[in-house]
Amino acid sequence: MISVYFGRGKKGARVAAAFAEGCGGVIVGAPPRLLDGACAFYGVKPETLHLWRQARAEGREFFYIANGYLVRGPYPAFRVTRDAEQHGGLGEAPPDRWRDLGIEIAPWHYRGRAVLGATQTPWWYVRHGLTLDRWLAGVIAILATATDRPVVIRHKRPPDTDGLAPALADAWAVVTYTSAVAIEAILAGVPAFVTGASAAAPMASTDVAGIEDPYYPDDRERWCRVLAANQWTLDEMRDGTCWRDLNA
């Protein structure tokens, strides 16, 4: 039986309950130690970090649940991955779920001027053994020797702000750790550089020193199909669709 762990908040409890129902698991919350067997996490919060570390140290099979890769369209979706925090973005998938989202893939525009550095919440870096300041300082140091372009830093903002589009309007490329900003940029025709294990990696560059030579892949729709096939609605979690897909 899979034990599902989550931190504080109604959203975490709701998502955990949906996944547990669909996989025949049990909702646990944030106990002192893991129960026996496989585990699932809705994100990793300060109150569940010790459980996350235990799972990794013991080599437990785990499922990681977080907000979806492609968040527009008819369904608010959540990604679920086995033994990874994000899907690798490789492989093939039918077009149906991607087409249902109604998202356009913009042509590569090649006209940007500035490098956009997109940060994530400070906690994200901490749980990966980094700090936001250290990651950002490292990126800025590399860019200083690799390009004369202006560097614009965009810190993570609440979802009800003006969105990413204005920041991408003059972007030559986006540099981030594992943020979904990279996915959004690639869809908008702006190349991306990712320095961590990101679902955007197959469509992005990973060496920031090559900022003047971005990657412009020509198979973005294939990648989008894969990402769309690896995110599910709460209803699809509850009715077992997600669990069946993960075990197909």
Residue pairs with C-beta under 8 A, 6 or more apart in sequence:
1 24
1 25
1 26
1 37
2 20
2 23
2 24
2 25
2 26
2 37
2 38
2 39
2 40
2 63
3 25
3 26
3 28
3 34
3 35
3 37
3 38
3 39
3 40
4 16
4 19
4 20
4 25
4 26
4 27
4 28
4 39
4 40
4 41
4 42
5 16
5 28
5 29
5 30
5 31
5 34
5 39
5 40
5 41
5 42
5 48
5 51
6 12
6 13
6 15
6 16
6 27
6 29
6 30
6 41
6 42
6 43
6 45
6 48
7 30
7 42
7 43
7 44
7 45
7 46
7 47
7 48
8 45
8 47
12 42
12 43
12 45
13 27
14 234
15 42
15 65
15 78
15 234
15 237
16 27
16 40
16 42
16 65
17 27
18 234
18 235
18 237
18 238
19 25
19 40
19 42
19 63
19 65
19 80
19 237
19 242
20 26
20 27
20 40
21 237
21 238
22 236
22 237
22 238
22 239
22 240
22 241
22 242
22 243
23 40
23 240
23 242
23 243
24 243
25 40
26 35
28 35
30 45
30 47
30 48
30 51
31 51
32 50
33 51
33 54
34 51
34 54
34 55
34 58
34 60
37 60
38 60
38 61
38 62
38 63
39 51
39 55
39 60
39 61
39 62
39 63
40 62
40 63
40 64
40 65
41 48
41 51
41 52
41 55
41 62
41 63
41 64
41 65
42 65
42 66
43 65
43 66
44 52
44 127
45 123
46 123
49 127
52 127
54 60
55 62
56 62
61 82
61 83
62 82
62 83
63 80
63 81
63 82
63 246
64 79
64 80
64 81
64 84
64 85
65 78
65 79
65 80
66 78
66 79
66 85
67 78
67 79
67 180
68 76
68 77
68 78
68 79
68 231
69 79
69 86
69 87
69 180
69 183
69 199
69 227
69 228
69 230
69 231
70 77
70 98
70 101
70 103
70 183
70 224
70 227
70 228
70 231
71 77
71 180
72 101
72 102
72 103
73 100
73 101
73 102
73 103
74 100
74 101
74 102
75 100
75 101
75 233
76 233
77 231
77 232
77 233
78 231
78 232
78 233
78 234
78 237
79 86
79 87
79 199
79 230
79 231
80 230
80 231
80 232
80 237
80 242
80 246
81 87
81 230
82 246
84 197
85 178
85 197
86 178
86 197
86 198
86 199
87 199
87 226
87 227
87 230
88 199
88 201
88 202
89 199
89 200
89 201
89 202
89 203
89 223
89 226
89 227
90 202
90 226
91 226
92 222
92 225
92 226
93 225
93 226
93 228
93 229
93 230
94 225
94 229
95 221
95 225
97 225
97 228
97 229
98 221
98 224
98 225
98 227
98 228
98 229
100 228
101 228
103 187
103 224
104 187
105 187
105 189
105 220
105 221
105 224
106 187
106 188
106 189
107 189
108 189
108 191
108 216
109 189
109 190
110 216
112 168
112 170
112 171
112 172
112 173
112 190
113 149
113 150
113 170
113 171
113 172
114 149
114 150
114 151
114 152
114 170
114 171
114 172
115 143
115 147
115 149
115 150
115 151
115 152
115 171
115 172
115 173
115 174
115 175
115 211
116 152
116 154
116 167
116 168
116 171
116 173
116 174
116 175
116 185
116 190
117 136
117 139
117 140
117 143
117 151
117 152
117 153
117 154
117 174
117 175
117 176
118 154
118 156
118 174
118 175
118 176
118 179
118 181
118 182
119 132
119 135
119 136
119 153
119 154
119 155
119 156
119 176
119 177
119 179
120 132
120 156
120 176
120 177
120 178
120 179
121 156
122 131
122 132
124 177
124 178
125 131
125 132
125 134
125 135
125 177
128 196
130 177
135 177
135 195
136 153
139 175
139 195
139 208
140 151
142 208
142 209
143 149
143 151
143 175
143 208
143 211
145 209
146 208
146 209
146 210
146 211
146 212
147 211
147 212
149 172
149 211
152 167
152 171
154 164
154 167
154 181
156 179
164 181
164 184
164 185
164 188
165 188
168 174
168 184
168 185
168 188
168 190
171 185
171 190
172 190
172 191
172 211
172 214
173 185
173 190
173 191
173 192
173 193
173 211
173 214
174 181
174 182
174 185
174 190
174 191
174 192
174 193
175 192
175 193
175 194
175 195
175 208
175 211
176 182
176 192
176 193
176 194
176 195
176 198
177 194
177 195
177 196
177 198
178 194
178 196
178 197
178 198
179 198
180 200
181 192
182 192
182 193
182 194
182 198
182 200
182 204
183 192
183 199
183 200
183 227
185 191
185 192
186 192
186 200
186 203
186 204
186 220
187 220
187 224
191 204
191 205
191 214
191 215
191 216
192 200
192 203
192 204
192 205
192 214
193 204
193 205
193 206
193 207
193 208
193 210
193 211
193 214
194 200
194 201
194 204
194 205
194 206
195 206
195 208
198 204
199 227
202 217
202 223
203 215
203 217
203 220
203 223
204 215
205 213
205 214
205 215
217 223
229 245
230 245
232 241
232 242
232 245
236 242
237 243
